[in-house]
C-alpha cells in the first residue's frame, strides 16, 4: 500500500516506548522494551538505506516477542515489512518469513 506514512515514538512508562507506524490503510502499534536501543537502531538502519545495501533490518524487543522491520529500497521508495515472532530469544537468526507478516507499506 502506498500512502501517507505516519510514525511516532513515545515514552510510555519506565523502560517502555510506544512505537506507531501507519499509512492510509492500516496501523501497527507496539510497546517496545528498553532492553535494546531500538529507536537509535531504526535511525541507523534508515540511514543505511543510502549506502550500498538496499535492505536493512531492525528488531524491537517486546519482551518476550520480537517485531522485525525489513526496509527495502526501491528507487525513491522504501518498502517496509514488519514481521512478528513469538519469542525474541529463539528468533534472532530466523529468516523474516518465519515470522508472521503483521504490517507492510511502501
C-alpha positions as CSV (number, residue, x, y, z in Angstrom):
1,X,0.0,0.0,0.0
2,X,1.4,3.4,-0.9
3,X,0.2,6.4,1.0
4,X,0.9,9.0,3.7
5,X,3.2,7.5,6.2
6,X,3.0,8.4,9.9
7,X,5.5,7.4,12.6
8,X,5.6,8.2,16.3
9,X,7.8,7.1,19.2
10,X,6.5,8.0,22.7
11,X,8.0,7.1,26.0
12,X,5.2,5.3,27.8
13,X,6.5,4.3,31.2
14,X,9.6,3.2,33.0
15,X,11.5,1.2,30.4
16,X,8.9,1.2,27.6
17,X,8.1,3.2,24.5
18,X,5.0,3.1,22.2
19,X,6.0,2.8,18.6
20,X,3.3,3.5,16.0
21,X,3.6,3.4,12.2
22,X,0.6,3.9,9.9
23,X,-0.4,4.6,6.4
24,X,-3.8,5.4,4.8
25,X,-4.9,1.8,5.1
26,X,-3.7,0.5,8.5
27,X,-1.5,1.0,11.5
28,X,0.9,-1.0,13.6
29,X,1.5,-0.2,17.3
30,X,3.9,-1.9,19.6
31,X,5.2,-1.5,23.2
32,X,8.9,-1.7,22.9
33,X,11.3,-2.6,25.7
34,X,14.3,-0.6,26.9
35,X,16.4,-3.8,26.5
36,X,17.7,-2.5,23.2
37,X,18.3,0.9,21.8
38,X,15.6,0.4,19.3
39,X,15.0,4.0,18.1
40,X,18.7,4.6,17.5
41,X,18.9,1.2,15.7
42,X,16.0,2.2,13.5
43,X,17.5,5.6,12.6
44,X,20.9,3.9,11.8
45,X,19.1,1.4,9.5
46,X,17.1,4.1,7.7
47,X,20.4,6.0,7.1
48,X,21.9,2.7,5.9
49,X,19.5,2.7,3.0
50,X,21.6,5.4,1.4
51,X,24.6,3.1,1.4
52,X,25.4,0.1,-0.8
53,X,22.8,-2.3,0.9
54,X,19.3,-1.9,-0.5
55,X,17.9,-4.0,2.5
56,X,18.1,-3.1,6.2
57,X,16.6,-4.9,9.2
58,X,15.9,-3.8,12.8
59,X,14.4,-5.7,15.6
60,X,12.3,-4.4,18.5
61,X,12.2,-6.4,21.8
62,X,8.6,-6.6,23.1
63,X,9.5,-9.0,25.9
64,X,9.3,-11.8,25.0
65,X,8.1,-11.2,21.5
66,X,10.1,-9.6,18.7
67,X,9.0,-7.4,15.8
68,X,11.4,-7.1,12.9
69,X,11.3,-4.4,10.4
70,X,12.7,-5.1,6.9
71,X,13.3,-1.9,5.0
72,X,13.9,-2.4,1.2
73,X,15.0,0.5,-1.0
74,X,13.3,0.5,-4.4
75,X,14.4,3.6,-6.3
76,X,13.0,6.6,-4.4
77,X,10.6,4.4,-2.4
78,X,11.1,2.2,0.6
79,X,9.1,-1.0,1.2
80,X,8.5,-1.6,4.9
81,X,7.5,-5.1,6.1
82,X,7.1,-5.8,9.8
83,X,7.3,-9.4,11.0
84,X,6.2,-10.7,14.4
85,X,7.9,-13.5,16.2
86,X,6.6,-15.0,19.5
87,X,10.0,-15.2,21.3
88,X,13.0,-13.0,20.6
89,X,15.3,-15.5,22.4
90,X,14.6,-18.1,19.7
91,X,14.0,-15.9,16.6
92,X,17.3,-13.9,16.4
93,X,18.7,-15.9,13.5
94,X,15.3,-16.9,11.9
95,X,14.5,-15.7,8.4
96,X,12.0,-12.9,8.2
97,X,9.4,-15.2,6.6
98,X,9.4,-17.5,9.7
99,X,7.6,-14.7,11.4
100,X,4.1,-13.5,10.8
101,X,3.8,-10.5,8.5
102,X,1.9,-8.0,10.6
103,X,2.2,-4.8,8.5
104,X,3.6,-3.6,5.2
105,X,3.6,-0.5,3.2
106,X,5.6,1.5,0.6
